[in-house]
Amino acid sequence: MPDPVTSEPADVPADVPADVPADAIVDAIAAEPTGAAHPRYRRQPVSFVRRSARLTTAQRKAWDTRRDRYLVDVPRDVTVASVDPAWRLDPAQVFGRTAPLVVEIGSGQGEAIVAAAAAHPERDHLAVEVYTPGLAQTIVRAGHAGADPGRDGGAPGNELGNLRLVEADAAELLATALPEASVDELWVFFPDPWHKSRHQKRRLVTPAFAAVVARALRPGGVWRLATDWSHYADQMIEVLEASDDFRNAHGPGVRAPRFDGRVLTSFERKGSAAGRAATDLEYVRG
């Protein structure tokens, strides 16, 4: 019997603690009734679970007062993180200039993308995330970006003109909204590993996802990946080595050295404390 299809999956009820594992939430959603009284929208599983959007005081203030500076308004399709397939995101219009574009998928708390935007004003940076508190925290960080971007230092109020945020399903954004060959670098750092075998179909890096990344990346553009789950690293390599659209920048099947632009995040520290070593990968669009 096929697994039930979830809508996005369904948003997590407000009383679910933030530290409940995503796979446990999906198991609970899968047990919910289906049918006409319980409509389900997506026909394919997605790689994320939208948790309740509880914001800290600082995040709420940033979200309420400064999100218009950073957040791109995305027309929706059928779900709250979907993208209207007729909508197009014009980077030159969004940023007010034409510059190399870096896109981070699953930008989390914004540590990597804010540091990059502060360190490289000559590039534009687009953070794609479905988790509202993560986007709000990215706005908090952006207001503190200063002379030491590795620590998000500087005085509050130093906004980043080369940073924008999108709250949306990345696969849909890459498939239809971004212009073809418009992205210079695409980052996927520490996507959800979905380590239980029954949930691994939800992993982000699949042949289908590689195809939409190839559509958005320019020829010679770079796809950087990192994970601290060795089996997921193996899957990433298998998917990308099999793709005609990409070549490994360091030789077939070879892991990359740590990317200098990937700052050490709190998430990676937790993995390291648990004994998991990070693997970096670097592939070039053909």
Rosetta blueprint (number, residue, H / E / L):
1 M L
2 P L
3 D L
4 P L
5 V L
6 T L
7 S L
8 E L
9 P L
10 A L
11 D L
12 V L
13 P L
14 A L
15 D L
16 V L
17 P L
18 A L
19 D L
20 V L
21 P L
22 A H
23 D H
24 A H
25 I H
26 V H
27 D H
28 A H
29 I H
30 A H
31 A L
32 E L
33 P L
34 T L
35 G E
36 A L
37 A L
38 H E
39 P L
40 R L
41 Y L
42 R L
43 R L
44 Q L
45 P L
46 V L
47 S L
48 F L
49 V L
50 R L
51 R L
52 S L
53 A L
54 R L
55 L L
56 T L
57 T H
58 A H
59 Q H
60 R H
61 K H
62 A H
63 W H
64 D H
65 T H
66 R H
67 R H
68 D H
69 R H
70 Y H
71 L E
72 V L
73 D L
74 V L
75 P L
76 R L
77 D L
78 V L
79 T L
80 V L
81 A L
82 S L
83 V L
84 D L
85 P L
86 A L
87 W L
88 R L
89 L L
90 D L
91 P H
92 A H
93 Q H
94 V H
95 F H
96 G L
97 R L
98 T L
99 A L
100 P L
101 L E
102 V E
103 V E
104 E E
105 I E
106 G L
107 S L
108 G L
109 Q L
110 G L
111 E H
112 A H
113 I H
114 V H
115 A H
116 A H
117 A H
118 A H
119 A H
120 H L
121 P L
122 E L
123 R L
124 D E
125 H E
126 L E
127 A E
128 V E
129 E E
130 V L
131 Y L
132 T H
133 P H
134 G H
135 L H
136 A H
137 Q H
138 T H
139 I H
140 V H
141 R H
142 A H
143 G L
144 H L
145 A L
146 G L
147 A L
148 D L
149 P H
150 G H
151 R H
152 D L
153 G L
154 G L
155 A L
156 P L
157 G L
158 N L
159 E L
160 L L
161 G L
162 N L
163 L E
164 R E
165 L E
166 V E
167 E E
168 A L
169 D L
170 A H
171 A H
172 E H
173 L H
174 L H
175 A H
176 T H
177 A H
178 L L
179 P L
180 E L
181 A L
182 S L
183 V E
184 D E
185 E E
186 L E
187 W E
188 V E
189 F E
190 F L
191 P L
192 D L
193 P L
194 W L
195 H L
196 K L
197 S H
198 R H
199 H H
200 Q H
201 K H
202 R H
203 R L
204 L L
205 V L
206 T L
207 P H
208 A H
209 F H
210 A H
211 A H
212 V H
213 V H
214 A H
215 R H
216 A H
217 L E
218 R E
219 P E
220 G E
221 G E
222 V E
223 W E
224 R E
225 L E
226 A E
227 T E
228 D L
229 W L
230 S H
231 H H
232 Y H
233 A H
234 D H
235 Q H
236 M H
237 I H
238 E H
239 V H
240 L H
241 E H
242 A L
243 S L
244 D L
245 D L
246 F E
247 R E
248 N E
249 A L
250 H L
251 G L
252 P L
253 G L
254 V L
255 R L
256 A E
257 P L
258 R L
259 F L
260 D L
261 G L
262 R L
263 V L
264 L L
265 T L
266 S H
267 F H
268 E H
269 R H
270 K H
271 G H
272 S H
273 A H
274 A L
275 G L
276 R L
277 A L
278 A L
279 T E
280 D E
281 L E
282 E E
283 Y E
284 V E
285 R E
286 G L
